[in-house]
Each structure stands twice: as structure tokens, then as C-alpha cells.
Amino acid sequence: MRFALLNHERIEAIKGAKGVCPCCGNDLVAKCGEVYIHYWAHKKKCDDYWWENETEWHRNWKNKFPKEWQERIQYDESGEKHIADVKTSSGWTIEFQHSGIAREERDSRDYFYNKLIWIVDGTRRKTDIERFVSLFFNARTISNEPFILRILKSYPLERVRLNQEWGDSKSLVLFDFGKSEVRYFDEYSSNKDLWLIYPSKDRTYLTSFPKDSFIEMMNNTRSDEVYKMLLNPIQTKLIEEAEQEEKRIHTLAKPVRQRIAYIIGILRNRKEQEEWFDDFDIKVASKILNNYVEALIRQGYSDENIEGMLSNIQALTINTHKWTAWKDSMER
């Protein structure tokens, strides 16, 4: 904690100083070593159960904003109160999260602070940046200005713990990888960006925002612009891609339609020739194949890719001698 109260004024920790917590009113002790940042420590646990020890990373981030914005007490309608890391003059709360946090607490803060942006330390675990960078090798670029990637549906996002922990937050979450360079092209790397993973119903996007621009805009009451600049391009792309996919679904390329018809023909012949196909249902088979193609389209596969994958299904169909076995394989 950077500030304590003394005679109702906010003071910083200096050797021998006394103060009380502005949130719970309990006594604080000034910790003023030679190596680490000076800070206030509680003699007993703070009543604000969201309170946690401050790291140098926290302090460095907070110091990018005016002192009067730092460690501000926030109240809700019931009188519950908490200390916000930073509260801007335009009403946005910025929380800097280094340590792990329970999902329930994260959700509570999301709802308590009406307009909240999280900055999450992506360097806490050594494997986080490695897993994060792996996203770039499993994504395709859908926009250069602004830079937006779409993660391939086939990539298991559960491997990225940062996404597991923060992907369903209702607030904006930006990851800070400090001085570590994030490489997303052979010829390009940067340690000057904040990163956003944006999951939606059936696709996930990845984009970046310069740290300096974020700090400058938040300091100049342009917080709403930051939100719009990050999210509006992604939401626009999401709508565009959904419309393109729907169009492709309803106007399948001729080779894809022919391949589906050919597979149906193989199945129909099986029904006539083999007793194991007596319960074959052409409507069910058509629906399964079309659902399969739609899923591939929504995952970003080209018509050529889809035709190739249907060739594999054709081979499966030739080598399968039971209708139920074919249907189970396709549904899986």
C-alpha cells in the first residue's frame, strides 16, 4: 500500500511515520528498506478482503498515473467499500493483478467496479508467455491495421492458462509481458504492447495496443476511446466473418456439393447391398455432412481444404460396413 491516512491526509511511507488504512482504519506500519520500495503494511489483516501485498510491478504501473487517482476508496449502494488501484477522472477503475486470483473474487470486482480494466502481469509464470506466443502459430491474420489475429478453432485454448483464468471476464483484460519480447512474425517482435484475447461464441481473436498509448489516453480522460479502439474493430470483423460464413454455407462451392452427393451415393448403395445398412437414413446422413461442412467453414477452412477433408470422409465411407459406425464416427 502506497498511502496511509494521518490527520485525514494521505501520506507515503517514510521511516518512523505512523498512519491508518484509509479503508479499514487499522494501524499501518511504514516499511522502508534499502532495496525494495517503501510501503505501508497492516499490523493485522485488512478488512478489505480484496487487499493484497503490493509488488514493484504494481507500484511501477500505478506511478504512471496521478497520485490523486491512486488507491481510491470505492463504495457501492450497500456501503461495501474497497480500495481501487487507480480510479481515473473519467470514472474508469484500473486494477493491476500480479498474483493468482479466484474466479469468484474476479467476478465480484467485475461487478463492483462498473467500468473496470484489468492489467494482468503475464510474467508471473514462466510458461505463460510461451503458451501465449504459441497462439500466433495457430492463427491467421484478418487485419493489419489494426493488427488482429483469429485463433484457429482446432487449437486447444485450454493450454493457455491466461485465457482459462481471464477469458470469461466481463471487463476488459489486457496482458502485460513486461520486458519479454512477444514475437508474432519472423521479422517482428515487441515488448511495448498490451495484449487482448477476445473470445466469442465460436471464435477467438487476438490484438494488441501500445502501452504508451494506453497510458497517455487514460491520463487524458480518453478512456472510452481506448475501449472502442480495442473492441470495435474486433466486433466489426466478427460481424463481417459471420456474414461471410453464412453466405458460404448457403452457396457451397460446386466441388464441395458434388463430394457430399457422392458420399451420399456410396451410403445409398451400401443400403441396397449390405444388411448392416438397412437402417440407413438419407436425411440424417445429409444433415451430418452439412453440419460437418458448416463447422469447417466457421473454423476458417477454405473450400479446397473442405473438399480435401471430404475426400477423407469418402475413404471412411468406403471402408465402413455399418451405418451406426459411420454415423458415430462422423458425429465425433
C-alpha positions in Angstrom: 0.0 0.0 0.0 1.4 3.4 -1.0 -0.8 5.8 1.0 -1.9 5.9 4.6 -4.0 8.4 6.4 -2.7 10.8 9.1 -4.9 13.5 10.4 -7.2 12.8 7.4 -4.4 13.4 4.9 -2.8 10.9 2.6 0.9 10.3 3.3 3.5 8.0 1.8 5.7 5.6 3.9 8.8 7.2 5.4 10.9 5.8 8.3 9.2 6.3 11.7 5.9 7.5 10.2 2.5 6.3 11.6 -0.7 6.0 9.7 -4.0 4.2 9.4 -5.6 2.3 6.5 -7.9 4.5 4.6 -10.3 1.6 4.0 -10.4 -0.3 7.3 -9.0 2.2 9.7 -6.5 -0.2 11.2 -2.9 0.8 12.1 -0.3 0.6 9.4 3.5 0.2 9.8 5.9 2.0 7.4 8.3 -0.5 5.7 11.3 1.4 4.5 14.2 -0.8 3.5 17.2 0.0 1.4 16.4 -2.3 -1.5 12.6 -2.5 -2.0 10.0 0.2 -2.5 8.7 1.9 0.6 5.2 0.8 1.5 2.7 0.6 4.3 1.9 -2.8 5.9 -1.1 -3.7 8.1 -0.4 -4.8 11.7 -3.3 -7.1 11.3 -5.2 -8.3 8.2 -7.1 -5.6 6.3 -10.9 -5.7 6.5 -10.9 -5.2 2.7 -10.6 -8.9 1.7 -9.5 -7.9 -1.8 -6.4 -6.2 -0.4 -3.1 -7.9 -1.2 0.6 -7.1 -0.9 1.9 -4.7 -3.5 4.8 -5.7 -5.8 7.2 -3.5 -7.6 5.3 -4.2 -10.8 2.1 -2.8 -9.1 3.9 0.3 -8.0 5.5 1.0 -11.4 2.1 0.7 -13.1 0.4 2.9 -10.5 3.1 5.6 -10.8 2.1 6.1 -14.4 -1.0 7.9 -13.2 -1.5 10.9 -10.9 -1.1 10.3 -7.2 -4.7 11.6 -6.5 -6.0 8.7 -8.7 -4.2 6.0 -6.9 -5.7 3.8 -4.1 -9.1 5.5 -4.1 -11.9 4.1 -1.8 -14.9 3.0 -3.8 -18.4 2.3 -2.3 -21.4 0.5 -3.7 -25.1 1.1 -2.8 -24.9 -1.3 0.2 -22.0 0.6 1.7 -19.4 -2.1 0.9 -16.0 -0.4 0.2 -12.8 -1.4 -1.5 -9.5 0.2 -2.5 -9.2 0.6 -6.3 -5.6 0.6 -7.6 -6.4 3.6 -9.9 -9.6 5.5 -10.4 -9.5 7.9 -13.4 -11.2 11.2 -13.6 -13.5 9.8 -16.2 -14.8 7.1 -13.9 -12.7 4.1 -15.0 -11.1 1.8 -12.5 -7.8 0.1 -13.4 -6.8 -2.9 -11.3 -3.3 -4.3 -11.6 -3.2 -8.1 -10.9 0.1 -9.9 -10.4 -0.9 -12.8 -8.1 -3.4 -15.5 -8.8 -7.0 -14.6 -8.1 -10.0 -16.8 -7.5 -12.7 -16.6 -10.2 -15.3 -15.7 -7.6 -13.3 -12.7 -6.5 -12.5 -11.6 -10.0 -16.2 -11.7 -10.8 -17.0 -9.7 -7.7 -14.6 -7.0 -8.7 -16.1 -7.0 -12.3 -19.5 -6.2 -10.9 -18.4 -3.9 -8.0 -16.4 -1.6 -10.3 -18.9 -0.7 -13.0 -16.2 0.4 -15.5 -13.2 -1.7 -15.0 -10.0 -2.5 -16.9 -7.6 -5.3 -15.7 -3.9 -5.1 -16.4 -2.6 -8.7 -15.7 1.1 -9.5 -15.2 1.9 -12.1 -17.8 5.3 -12.8 -16.4 4.2 -14.4 -13.1 4.6 -17.9 -14.5 7.5 -18.8 -16.8 5.3 -20.8 -19.1 2.6 -18.1 -19.7 4.5 -16.2 -22.4 5.5 -19.4 -24.2 1.9 -20.6 -24.3 0.7 -17.2 -25.4 3.2 -16.9 -28.2 2.1 -20.4 -29.4 -1.2 -18.7 -30.3 0.5 -16.9 -33.2 1.5 -20.1 -34.8 -2.1 -21.3 -34.7 -3.8 -18.2 -36.0 -4.4 -16.3 -39.2 -4.2 -12.6 -39.8 -7.5 -10.9 -40.6 -6.4 -7.3 -40.2 -3.0 -5.5 -40.3 -4.3 -2.0 -39.3 -5.3 -2.6 -36.5 -3.5 -5.8 -36.0 -6.0 -8.7 -35.4 -5.4 -12.4 -35.5 -8.1 -15.1 -35.4 -7.1 -18.2 -33.5 -7.8 -21.4 -35.3 -10.7 -23.3 -33.9 -8.6 -26.5 -33.8 -6.1 -25.0 -31.4 -6.9 -26.1 -27.8 -7.2 -22.8 -25.9 -7.2 -24.6 -22.6 -3.4 -24.8 -23.0 -3.2 -21.1 -22.4 -3.8 -20.6 -18.7 -4.2 -16.9 -19.0 -7.2 -17.4 -21.2 -8.6 -20.1 -18.9 -8.4 -17.7 -16.0 -9.5 -14.4 -17.7 -11.3 -15.3 -20.9 -14.8 -15.1 -19.5 -14.3 -11.8 -17.5 -17.0 -9.3 -18.3 -14.4 -6.5 -18.0 -11.6 -5.6 -20.4 -8.5 -7.7 -19.6 -5.0 -6.7 -21.0 -1.9 -8.8 -20.5 1.5 -7.2 -19.8 4.5 -9.3 -20.6 7.0 -6.7 -19.2 10.3 -6.6 -21.0 9.7 -10.0 -22.6 9.5 -9.8 -26.3 6.4 -11.2 -27.9 7.2 -12.4 -31.4 4.4 -12.7 -33.9 6.2 -12.5 -37.2 9.7 -13.8 -38.1 10.8 -10.2 -38.6 8.8 -8.5 -35.8 8.9 -8.6 -32.1 7.8 -6.1 -29.4 7.8 -5.6 -25.7 5.9 -2.3 -25.9 2.4 -3.7 -26.3 -0.5 -4.8 -24.1 -2.4 -7.9 -25.4 -6.0 -8.8 -25.5 -7.5 -12.2 -26.0 -11.1 -11.8 -27.2 -13.2 -15.0 -27.1 -16.7 -15.1 -28.7 -19.2 -17.9 -29.2 -17.3 -19.8 -31.9 -14.1 -17.9 -32.5 -11.3 -16.2 -30.6 -9.4 -13.1 -31.6 -6.1 -11.6 -30.5 -5.0 -8.0 -30.8 -2.5 -5.6 -29.2 -2.4 -2.0 -28.0 0.7 0.1 -27.4 1.4 0.6 -23.6 2.4 4.2 -24.1 -0.8 5.0 -26.0 -2.9 3.3 -23.3 -1.2 5.3 -20.5 -1.4 8.6 -22.4 -5.1 8.1 -23.3 -6.1 7.0 -19.8 -4.3 10.0 -18.3 -6.1 12.4 -20.7 -9.7 11.3 -20.0 -9.8 9.3 -23.2 -10.6 6.0 -21.5 -13.7 5.4 -23.6 -11.7 5.7 -26.8 -9.3 3.0 -25.6 -12.2 0.7 -25.1 -13.7 1.5 -28.5 -10.3 1.3 -30.3 -9.7 -2.2 -29.0 -13.1 -3.7 -29.2 -14.9 -2.0 -32.1 -12.5 -3.4 -34.9 -12.8 -6.9 -33.4 -16.6 -6.7 -33.2 -16.7 -5.4 -36.8 -14.6 -8.3 -38.0 -16.7 -10.7 -36.1 -19.9 -9.5 -37.8 -18.2 -9.5 -41.2 -16.8 -13.0 -40.8 -20.2 -14.3 -39.6 -21.9 -12.8 -42.6 -19.3 -14.3 -45.0 -19.6 -17.7 -43.4 -23.4 -17.7 -43.7 -23.1 -16.7 -47.3 -20.6 -19.6 -47.9 -22.9 -22.0 -46.1 -25.8 -21.2 -48.4 -23.7 -21.1 -51.6 -21.3 -24.0 -51.2 -18.7 -24.4 -54.0 -19.7 -26.9 -56.7 -16.9 -29.4 -55.9 -18.0 -29.5 -52.2 -21.6 -30.1 -53.1 -20.6 -32.8 -55.6 -18.4 -34.5 -53.0 -21.3 -34.6 -50.5 -23.6 -36.0 -53.1 -21.0 -38.7 -54.0 -20.7 -39.8 -50.3 -24.5 -40.0 -50.0 -24.5 -42.1 -53.1 -22.0 -44.5 -51.6 -24.1 -44.8 -48.5 -27.3 -45.4 -50.6 -25.5 -48.2 -52.5 -24.5 -49.7 -49.2 -28.1 -49.9 -48.1 -29.0 -51.8 -51.2 -26.1 -54.2 -50.9 -25.5 -54.8 -47.2 -27.9 -55.8 -44.4 -25.9 -53.7 -41.9 -27.1 -50.6 -43.7 -30.8 -51.4 -43.6 -31.4 -48.6 -41.1 -29.6 -46.0 -43.2 -31.4 -42.7 -43.2 -30.5 -40.3 -46.0 -31.9 -37.3 -44.2 -29.7 -37.9 -41.2 -26.7 -38.5 -43.4 -27.2 -35.3 -45.3 -27.7 -33.3 -42.1 -24.5 -34.8 -40.6 -22.4 -34.0 -43.7 -23.8 -30.5 -44.0 -23.2 -29.8 -40.3 -19.6 -31.0 -40.7 -19.0 -28.7 -43.6 -20.6 -25.7 -41.7 -18.3 -26.4 -38.8 -15.3 -26.4 -41.1 -16.4 -23.1 -42.6 -16.8 -21.5 -39.2 -13.3 -22.7 -38.3 -11.9 -20.8 -41.3 -11.2 -23.6 -43.7 -11.1 -22.8 -47.4 -13.3 -24.6 -50.0 -10.2 -26.5 -51.1 -9.4 -27.6 -47.6 -13.0 -28.7 -47.1 -13.0 -30.7 -50.3 -9.8 -32.4 -49.2 -11.3 -33.3 -45.8 -14.5 -34.7 -47.5 -12.1 -36.9 -49.5 -11.1 -38.4 -46.2 -14.7 -38.9 -45.3 -15.3 -40.6 -48.6 -12.5 -43.1 -47.8 -14.0 -43.6 -44.4 -17.4 -44.3 -46.0 -15.9 -46.9 -48.4 -14.2 -48.7 -45.5 -17.1 -48.6 -43.1 -19.5 -51.6 -43.2 -22.0 -50.4 -40.6 -24.3 -47.4 -40.8 -24.1 -46.9 -37.0 -20.3 -47.0 -37.1 -20.3 -44.4 -39.9 -22.7 -42.1 -38.1 -20.8 -42.4 -34.8 -17.5 -41.6 -36.4 -19.0 -38.5 -38.2 -20.7 -37.2 -35.1 -17.4 -37.4 -33.2 
